[in-house]
Amino acid sequence: MKHPAFTGSPLSLFFTTAACLIVIPTGCSKHHYPKVSNDPAVQYRYEWNCKTLVDPYEQAGHTNPKWDEPAELALTEFARVRAQCTESNEAPEMIMSTNCAAAVDAGCDDPMIRYLYNRFSMSQTNSSTAFTEAFCETAKDMQQSTYPPIRKFYAATRALDQIFYTYGTNSPHQPVEREIMPLISQSVETALNDKTMPAREAYEIANRALYLVSGDTNNYQQAYNCIEKPLTNNWPDDYTTWLLKGTAYIRLAWNARGGGYADTVSEAGWKLFGERLGTAQADLEHAWQLYPKDPEIAHQMMTVMLGQGGDRDRMELWFNRSMAINPNDYDACSAKLYYLEPKWYGSQEAMLDFGRECVHNTNWGGHVPLILMDAHHAIYTRYVDPSEKTNYWNQPYVWADLKASFDRFFELNPGAVGSHHDFAWYAYQCGQWDEFNRQLSLFSTGTNYDYFGGKAEFDKMVQRAKDHSREPK
């Protein structure tokens, strides 16, 4: 679940305390954890997660023979998930859900088990408020426990996610947020001073922390200053350090520029913008030299190219690199589509041409064919005069494009049943009543009324489609 970046005053609490050095011992575990991967980095990440999950559980004072076995099974499976060494034919969520529920039903009140229970086992019949309260209480209990800082950090950020999901970013529940925010600030710096932490874990916690302050220009700079030192000191030779640095400098560049039109940017703003994009480019190129297999580096470089402008071939270079790694890279295609918008370096025609390429290129798959649908949505939303919006969806070529986009998508993704809602919505906008009705019949998981503006609005759409279907052809 993704929420808008929080910009409220509690974030001023971030990164204001001195961090102490915490090192997770690597040789003190009584366990001999099994081999789960032939990749030494993956195996190390798995063992490190076990040592920050299973070992602390046994020392936290909540063990009991009644629930130890399912509790440790759930924690070990979570370690496998964190190490990304589960197989596609496995069901780790089910394993964690079943074992967490068994432990809790037996009386386990360990905060880490409660955290996993909230995530994977808590009944979906509970209200959003109940979920929020459960995550907040668990975050506070984790803070008082002997679990390592990284576990406390994620428990607190998950609670914050749930607060935003339930109440929104500008909710009247500020006291709840103020209780959770210090728990995050107390954990992140300390966690990053664990030199035994796998580099990927360090990248993910740093990236998550920066995301939480991404809407606060001043605090983002302060947060990055605190994060940069432990990253570069502890993981200087890992590409993820340079990926994070490059990504952060892109954000710092745009913070200096501001979000206004070009003629509103100060001379100093332009200067900082250019300097910071140059730093980002250098950091990302270094990350690519260290590990030219992560498409996220290419994604971020496309954003650098967007800011720097100039020769389109520079953007295409990174787009092609990303697609060579992952031919189903929707994010890379989305970034290129944005680059081709008229407000940047393209046109409506360029957007549609690229969208059609995403449909017809048989080397690309996944969600990539939906880029053509995205192109029409962006054009309609941002570039069609309000006086012409009424007729936009009635143009024959628009429906031809949308149908081609969805037909190719479902050909590649027959199990993507949720996307029938999207196809139905566009069919309705285009007055394609038979297709709208056909898509309704494919709602195998029920109707998401909110997607259509509520049940009452959805019922009106259904009735209108029926009325039109009865008309003589």
N, C-alpha and C positions, 0 to 999 in steps of 0.2 A: 504494500500500500504506500503510495506516495502522497505526501502532503505538501502544501506550500511552505516555503522557507519561513520560519518564524522570525518576526522582527520586533517582538515586544521587549520591554525593559529587562525582564529576567535574564536575558542573554548577556547583560553586562557582567553577570557573575562568572562568565566563562573565563577560564585560563587566568585566574587572578591569584591562585595559590601556588606556592613553590612545590615542585614535584620532588618526591624522594625516590631513590633508586630501589626498585623492587625486582628481584630476579627469581624466577621460578626454578627451583633446583631441577637439574636434568637427570640426576642419578639416584634420587631418594625414593622413587616409587617402588613399592613392593610388588607391583604388577609387571608381568612381561607381556606387553601388548602384541597381538599377532601382526603378522605382515599383511598389509592390505593393498600394497602397491609396489610395483617394481621401480617406480620413480622415487629416488631417495627424498626429494623435496616433499612429495605427497605423503610418504611414510612418516617423515619427521613432523609434518603438520598434524597428522593424525595422532601421533604419540603426544605431541605438545598439547593438543586439545584434550586428550584423555587426562594428562597430568594437571590440567586446569579445570577439569570437570569431575572425573571419577575420584582422584586422590583427595581433592578438597571435600567432596561429599563424605568421604570416610573420616575426615577430621573435623567436620562441622558440628558434630554432636547430635545428629538427627538419625543415626543409623539404628536399625532394628531388624532382626532376622525375619520379621513378618513381611517386610517390604524391600529389603536390601537387593534381592535378585532382580525384580522388575525395575527398581530405581537405577541400578547400575547398567542394566541392559539399555534403558532409555538414554542415559548419559553417554554410553559408548556409541550408540547409534548416532546421537547428535554430533559426536566427535567425527564420525565418518562423513556426515553431511557437511560439517565445517571444512573438512579436508577435501571435499569434492571427489570422493572415491566410491560413491555408490553407483550401481549400474542402472541402466534405463529400465530394466525389467524388475527392479526392486521397488518396494514401497516403504521407504524409510519413515514417512509421516505416519503410516499406519503402525509401524513398530513402536515409534515413540508414543503415539497416542494410546495404544493398548497398554503399554507398560507403565506409562505415567498414571493412567487411570487406575491400574491395578495397585500401584504404590499408594496413591492418594486414598483409594477405597480402603486400603489396609491400615490407614492412619498416618501416613508419611506427611510431615509438615516441613520438610527441607525446602528452603526458598528456591533453589535451582530447579528442583523437581516441580515446585509450584509454577515456576516460570514456564517450563516446558509444558506443563499441564494446561496452563492458560492458552498457550499458543496452539497446541495440537489436540487437546482432549476436551476442553471446556465446551459444554453443550451449546450448539448454535441457537438453541431456543432462548438463551439468555439475552437480555437487552444490551445495547451498546454501552449503556451506563454501567451495567454489571461487569462487562468486560473491562471497562476503564478502571473501575474501582479495584478489580482483581489485579490488574497489571500495576497500578500505583502502589497497592499494599505490598505486592511482591518486590517491587523496586526498593521500597523503603526497608523491607526485611533483608534483602540482599545487601544493602549498604551496611547493615549491622552484623553481617555474617563474616566468616573467614574466607569466603571465596575471593579469588584474585580480582584485581581492578577491572580487567576486561569483561568479566561476567557482570559486574556491577554496572559497567557502562552500558552494555546492551540491554540489561533489564530496565534501566532508566530511559534509554532512547525508545524502547518498545512501548513503555508507558506513555511517553510524550506523543508517539505516533497515535496511540489510542485516544488520547485527549483531543488531538487535532481532528481525528476522524469523527469523534462523537460530538464535540462542541464547536469545531471550527477554530481558526487561528485567532479570531478576535472575540473569543467567548467571554462570558462573565465569570468564568471559572479560573480567573487568574491565580487565586491562592493555591489551587491544585498544581498549576504549572510552576509556581514559585517553589513549591516543595520538591518538585522533580528536577528542575534545572540545576540546583547545586549538586545533586547526586551525579549528574553527568560531568560537571566541571571537576569534581573531586576525583574522578576516575580516569579521565582520558590521558592527562599528562603522566600520571603514575603508570598507567598501562603501557604507554609508549617508551618508558624507561626500562622495560623488561627486555634485556638484550637477547634472551633466549626465544623471544617471540618470532615465529616465521615471518618473513618479510611481507607475504601476502596478507597475513592477519594485521600487521602494522598498517599497511596501506588501507585496508578496509575500515579500520577504526578511525584513522586520520581523515579519510575521505568522508566518512559518516559525520564526524564532528564538524568538518568544514561545511558540509551541506546544511547542518542545523543553523549555522550563522550566515548562510549565503545571502540572506536578505538584509543584512546589517553591514553597511560598507565599512564603518570604523572597526567594528568588532571582528569582521572577517580578517582584516589586516593583523589585528592583535592575535587572533587565534592561529593564523598561519605562522606568525613569528614564533609562537610557542611550539608549534608542531614541527617546524622545519629542522630545528637543531637536533632533537632526538632521532629523527628520520635519517638525516645525513650522517650523524655520528654512528648510529647503530647498524644501518643498512646502506652504506654508501655505494655498494657495488651491485645492488639489485635494481632492476629496471623499474620496479613499481615506485621506488623513491622518486625517480626522475619523471615518471608519469604523473605522480601527484603534484610535484613541483610545477611541471608544465601546465597542468590543469588549473592549479591555483593562480598562476600568473596570468592565465587567460581571464579569470574572474577579476583579478586585481586590475588588469588592463581596462576591462569594461567599467569597473568601478571608477577609475580615473576619468574615463571618457564621459560617463553618464549615459542615460538612455534617450536623450533628446535628439532632435535632428542635428545634422552636421554643423549647421550655422549657429547652433547654440553652445557648441563645445569651445571651451577656452583654449588659448594657445598652450597653457601649461597642461591642460587636460590631454590635448593631442600629443604633446611631447611624451608624457607618461604612458599614454596608450601605446605609442609606437615602441618605446623602450621595453615595456613589459611584454608586449607581443613578441619582440625579438628574444627576450629571455625565455619565454615559453617555447618558442621555436627551437632554440638551442637545447633546452632541457628535453623536449620531446624527441628531437633527433638523436640525442644521446640514449634515451630510453630505447629507441628503435635499433640503434647499434647494438645494445646489450641484448635485446630480445625482439626480433622482427616477426613475432608471431601473435601479438596481441592486437586485435583490430581497434581496441580503444585508443591506442596511440594514434592510429590513422584518423579516427573520429575527431580527436582533439586537434590534430594538425589541420583538418578541414576547417575547423573553427578559426584557427590562426589565419588560414588563407582567406577566410571570409573577412576578417578584420583588416588584413593587410591589402586586400584587393590585388590588382595587377593581372598577370597572365592567368587565364583560366586553366591552362595546362598544369599549373602547380596544384590546384585543387584536384584535378583529374588524376594526377599521380597518386595522391593519397587515397582517393576513392578507389582506384583500381587495385591498390595494395590491400585495402580492406576487403574488397570483394574476392581477391585471390585467396585470402585466408578463409573467408566465409562467404560462399556464393548466396547465402540466404540473409545477408546482412541488411536488415531493414533500417537500422540506425544510420548506416552509411548512406543508403539511398535517401533517407529523410533529410540528412544533412545536405546532400547534393541538391535535392529539390528546393530547400530553403535558399541555398546559394543562387539558384536560378530564378528566384522571385524578382519581379521588376524593381523592387526597392533596393536590390543589391546589384547583381551583374547579369540578369537575364530578362525574360519576358514571359508573358502568359503562354506564348507559343512554345518557348523553350521548356517550360514546365510540363506542358502536355506532351511534347515530343518525348521527353524523358520518361514520363509516366507510361506512355505506350511502349517504350522500350522495356520497362520493367514488367509489362504483361507478356511481351512477345519473346523476350530473351530466354531461351530454354535452358540456359546455364544457371539461371537464378531461380530461387524458389522461396519457400517459407511464406512470410507475409509480404514479400517484395511486390507482388502484383497489386497490392492495395495502395501503392504509391500513386497510381493513376487516380484512384478515388480521392486520395489526400490532395492531389493537385487541384482537382475541381473544387474541393471543399475550401482550400486556401484562396483560390481565385474568387469564389463566390463571397467568402467572408471579407477579404481584404481589398479586392480590386474591381468589383462590380459596383457600378453606381447604384445608389438606393432605388432610383427610379426604374432600373432595369432588373432588379433582383427577382421580381415576380415572375418574369419570363425565363429566367436563366435555366431552370430545370426542365423547361418544356422544349428546349432545343434538341432535335433528334441526335446530334452528334454527342451531346452530353450523356444521354441515356445509353447510347452505343458504347461509350467509354466505360461507364459505370458497370454495365452488364459484363463487358469483357474483363474488367478488373475482378469482379466477384466470381465470375465463372472460372477464371484461371486460378483464383485463390482456393476455391472449393475443390477444384480438380487436384490441387496439391495438398490440401488440408481437409479431407472429407470429415474429419472428426471435430472440426472447429464449429460446433453447433451454436455457440454464442454469437457468432458473426452473422447468423441469419437475421438477428435483430437489425444489424446495420444495413444489410441488403434490403430488408423490408422497409426501413425508413427511407432510403433513397428511392426505392421503387414507388413509394407513396408520393414523394416530392415530385417525381417525374410523371405522375399520373399513370403509372403502369399497374393497373388494378389487378390484373390476373397474376402478375408476378408478386405483387404484395400479398395476395391471398395464398399463393403457393408457398411463400416464405413463412407465413403464419403457421402453415401446417407442419413446418419443420422445427418449430419451437419445442423440441423434445424435452427440454429441462424446465419448461414453464415460461411465462412471459415476464420480462423485466419491465414492469410498467413505468418505472422512473425514466427509463431510456426514452420513452415516448411522451413524457410530460405528465405522467400519472395515469391511473386507470380510466378516469373519466375521458381524458383526451384520447387515449388509446381506443376506447369504445366508439368514440366519434369517428375515428379514422377507419375502424372496421366497418362501421355502418355506411360510411361514404363509399368505401370500396365496393361493398355489396350493391349499393344503389347504382353505381356506375357499371358494375358487371352485368346488371340486368338490362342495360341500355342496348338497343339494336346495334350490331356490329356494322 
